[in-house]
Amino acid sequence: MTVPERRGLTRRDYLRAVVAVGGASAISACLDERGEVDVPAGTNDPGSLPARQHAWNEFLETDDDGNVRPPEHHVLVALSLADDPAGENDGDSLEEATETVEESLRTLERAYEWSNDGLLFTVGYTPSYFDRFDGKLPETVDLPAPEALTDREDPAFDEFDALLHLASDHPEVVLRAEEALFGELETVNGEPVETDLTGVFDRLEERRRTGFVGPGLPAEHTDVDGVPDSVPEEAPFFMGFRSGFQESQATEDRVTIRDGPFASGATQQLSSLDIQLDVWFEQESHAQRVMKTFSPDHDEDQVGDIGEALEISNGLTDEQIDDTESDARNRGVVGHAQKAARAREDGEPIILRRDFNTVDGDTPGTHFLSLQREMDDFLSVREAMTGADLDVGIIQNNGILGYIFVGRRGNYLLPPRSHRALPTPSPD
Ligand code: HEM
């Protein structure tokens, strides 16, 4: 891919397109557009960073209502082990490669503050990665291979080894972090790059994914086929509403593995979805979109144009959640959030959603990334969200189910920071 022509694109759309391209030419395009932006440096004391790689919330900014505000730019870098340092009789090379990975990641932590304004990242490992070792993952880690979860989907699976998730408000930060990790930069935010991942990991270019989230960003993509002009101006997500309210998100504690060698880790699920946005906006009224997103009891005043009237909650009552089945039968429509909330435990959500919009493949979609303690928690939520049990008549009335299409799925273990570099299934 080459950097697109600036002409005709808004600045934010151009920068998004540049992140999607990646590499040195993308970094210079960012600099031409924005100049060099001051980005806060990180820390020389790795012990000052949290044990959890996924400890992002307390470092993220919040919106006016106090909900966590995710970074604007995201890159998912798919990694495959170059040689197999974990192969037979290769203990020494595994040790060396582990040090290389750890030191490369620490370079990023020294370079950038752990925040929206700096860089947040995680590295996760697939079940295929762990398959090469003789031992099995401990029982405290629930990490099955990904699978198709409904009869409407036939996804491809992430069967490479690892996935790096880079996130920042600054496009050049995610781009530079990626390039620094792959030996393309001598310094990153003033920090010398002495170690990088080349030789340990290969980047899988064709599996690289990118995305963006934030008020106004989706509406800037109406140049992409399948993104209608009717996407609301201020919406942070393509389907037109705010998402990720504090009260409908699991806490980081809830999604953290508690015991065993991977305590302080989490599991990560990633579904890459296409969205049929033109039908969603052109055949449905705002009132219908409100009902299908939230519940048939929600009205336009309660929600507002893009969910601005909701503060830290999607407004679902326990009664509305309990009524999902009868709403399907009697009213012929159920809400996406209403259905999914059936999987709450003791009234609390069990997955932490960190999804973002994408136009990878030049089509609108979502990289639906969720964190949970056990993959089984995701499966329960996805089952509730699918709502195959609901007698709703036509699929278009089953929340947003009829508008989303899963193309890929991957399951990952995010080890605690202490074991994030090439973990064996039973690290010390
Ligand atoms: C294009 C894809 C999707 C979009 C645009 C979307 C959008 C939304 C919105 C607007 C809400 C209500 C606001 C909130 O509660 O934060 C919501 C809630 C939720 N969604 Fe999604 N969603 C998508 C996919 C999924 C998928 C695939 C799952 C699960 C597997 C899921 C699970 C949930 C859950 C668990 C809630 C909160 C329910 C609760 O309050 O307990 N969503 N989503």
Boltz pocket constraint, residues with backbone or C-beta under 6 A from the ligand:
constraints:
  - pocket:
      binder: B
      contacts: [[A, 237], [A, 239], [A, 241], [A, 242], [A, 243], [A, 244], [A, 245], [A, 247], [A, 248], [A, 249], [A, 271], [A, 273], [A, 275], [A, 293], [A, 313], [A, 314], [A, 316], [A, 336], [A, 337], [A, 338], [A, 340], [A, 341], [A, 342], [A, 344], [A, 349], [A, 351], [A, 366], [A, 368], [A, 378], [A, 381], [A, 382], [A, 385], [A, 400], [A, 404]]
      max_distance: 6.0
